[in-house]
Amino acid sequence: MGLGEQLEADLRQALRAGDAVRVSTIRLTRAAIKNAEIEKQRPLTDEEIQDILLGEVKRRREAIEAFERGGRDDLSRKEALEMAILTQYLPAPLSEEELRRIIAEVVTELRVASPADTGRVMAAVMPKVRRRAEGAVVNRLVRQALGG
């Protein structure tokens, strides 16, 4: 079962269970997927759907930070719940230890040691960790590995 079908099945199940937050979250996500399908004029692949899910998770994370700064814990909790629902559809994130190992392998392969080579290392690492690690975290670890 593809990711789109899984979202559809989970939506039906959430409707039956009366889970309003899950229904709302999945519907908004499916609308974003549908908009992307209209734009691309074809059905999306699971990887493309995961990219949309990552964007939705990032949007929720930013909203959580803004609500917490504004003292709106109620809205922050709602966004956190939606984010947890969305992350269920994404591959498990890599731990920092796994990221450090991948970065070390790339640094060895490219034979680099200077912080000036951060861009080259990032370009080689990101395809390997795509959808499983945030770019900001990878960048921070690459800079640490290169002594920058």
Number of C-alpha atoms within 10 A of each C-alpha: 7 10 17 17 10 12 18 15 13 15 20 13 14 17 14 10 11 11 12 11 15 21 19 15 19 20 15 13 19 19 12 17 21 17 12 17 16 12 9 10 10 10 14 17 13 12 13 15 24 21 16 17 23 20 14 20 21 14 13 21 17 13 16 21 14 14 17 15 11 10 11 13 13 10 15 21 14 14 23 16 15 20 21 14 16 21 16 10 15 18 12 11 15 14 11 13 10 12 21 17 12 16 25 18 13 20 23 11 11 13 11 15 14 13 15 12 17 20 13 13 24 19 11 16 22 17 9 14 18 14 19 16 18 15 15 9 12 20 18 12 20 25 19 13 17 18 10 14
